[in-house]
Amino acid sequence: MQEQTLVYHPIGIIHSPFRDIADRPIQPAGARGVAGTVLHIEDMDIVNGTHCNDTR
């Protein structure tokens, strides 16, 4: 059987207040009231890593 290669490509970036893996909740209820942002690659300016609608 021929060996196959699996390649992963990022589809987005998640911004969260949880910086340490040990602090992240394992269930959604543990993050109730915590805001985060998910940016999809198609909405990103890949060169500088900012959101296309970011006016900063």
C-alpha atoms as a printed R data frame, in Angstrom:
   type eleno elety resid chain resno       x      y      z
1  ATOM     1    CA   MET     A     1   0.000  0.000  0.000
2  ATOM     2    CA   GLN     A     2   1.342  3.428 -0.985
3  ATOM     3    CA   GLU     A     3   1.877  5.978  1.779
4  ATOM     4    CA   GLN     A     4  -0.345  9.044  1.465
5  ATOM     5    CA   THR     A     5   0.366 12.563  2.657
6  ATOM     6    CA   LEU     A     6  -2.260 14.596  4.455
7  ATOM     7    CA   VAL     A     7  -1.802 18.369  4.214
8  ATOM     8    CA   TYR     A     8  -3.640 20.815  6.464
9  ATOM     9    CA   HIS     A     9  -4.212 24.442  5.491
10 ATOM    10    CA   PRO     A    10  -5.539 27.080  7.893
11 ATOM    11    CA   ILE     A    11  -9.076 28.255  7.213
12 ATOM    12    CA   GLY     A    12  -9.125 31.103  9.698
13 ATOM    13    CA   ILE     A    13  -7.916 32.691 12.904
14 ATOM    14    CA   ILE     A    14  -9.641 32.556 16.279
15 ATOM    15    CA   HIS     A    15  -9.175 35.455 18.694
16 ATOM    16    CA   SER     A    16 -10.089 34.529 22.257
17 ATOM    17    CA   PRO     A    17  -9.378 35.851 25.743
18 ATOM    18    CA   PHE     A    18  -8.175 32.339 26.666
19 ATOM    19    CA   ARG     A    19  -4.380 32.467 26.258
20 ATOM    20    CA   ASP     A    20  -3.375 29.305 28.119
21 ATOM    21    CA   ILE     A    21  -4.689 25.889 27.099
22 ATOM    22    CA   ALA     A    22  -5.202 25.005 30.771
23 ATOM    23    CA   ASP     A    23  -7.583 27.967 31.189
24 ATOM    24    CA   ARG     A    24  -9.840 27.075 28.263
25 ATOM    25    CA   PRO     A    25 -13.185 25.509 29.141
26 ATOM    26    CA   ILE     A    26 -13.857 22.047 27.737
27 ATOM    27    CA   GLN     A    27 -17.600 22.657 27.476
28 ATOM    28    CA   PRO     A    28 -19.376 25.683 25.920
29 ATOM    29    CA   ALA     A    29 -21.183 26.437 29.187
30 ATOM    30    CA   GLY     A    30 -17.789 27.180 30.762
31 ATOM    31    CA   ALA     A    31 -17.333 30.091 28.356
32 ATOM    32    CA   ARG     A    32 -20.792 31.571 28.769
33 ATOM    33    CA   GLY     A    33 -20.591 35.347 28.420
34 ATOM    34    CA   VAL     A    34 -17.076 35.277 26.901
35 ATOM    35    CA   ALA     A    35 -16.686 36.973 23.520
36 ATOM    36    CA   GLY     A    36 -14.383 35.786 20.768
37 ATOM    37    CA   THR     A    37 -13.888 36.436 17.070
38 ATOM    38    CA   VAL     A    38 -13.445 34.031 14.173
39 ATOM    39    CA   LEU     A    39 -11.927 35.421 10.972
40 ATOM    40    CA   HIS     A    40 -12.014 33.318  7.832
41 ATOM    41    CA   ILE     A    41  -8.967 33.407  5.552
42 ATOM    42    CA   GLU     A    42 -11.065 34.791  2.681
43 ATOM    43    CA   ASP     A    43 -11.823 37.849  4.868
44 ATOM    44    CA   MET     A    44  -8.153 38.418  5.760
45 ATOM    45    CA   ASP     A    45  -5.391 40.480  4.233
46 ATOM    46    CA   ILE     A    46  -2.823 37.674  4.229
47 ATOM    47    CA   VAL     A    47   0.150 40.023  3.805
48 ATOM    48    CA   ASN     A    48  -0.318 41.925  7.067
49 ATOM    49    CA   GLY     A    49  -2.716 39.649  8.966
50 ATOM    50    CA   THR     A    50  -5.511 42.173  9.437
51 ATOM    51    CA   HIS     A    51  -9.194 41.939  8.714
52 ATOM    52    CA   CYS     A    52 -10.092 43.500  5.357
53 ATOM    53    CA   ASN     A    53 -12.605 45.797  7.100
54 ATOM    54    CA   ASP     A    54 -10.120 46.869  9.794
55 ATOM    55    CA   THR     A    55  -9.746 50.663  9.602
56 ATOM    56    CA   ARG     A    56  -6.768 50.917 11.961
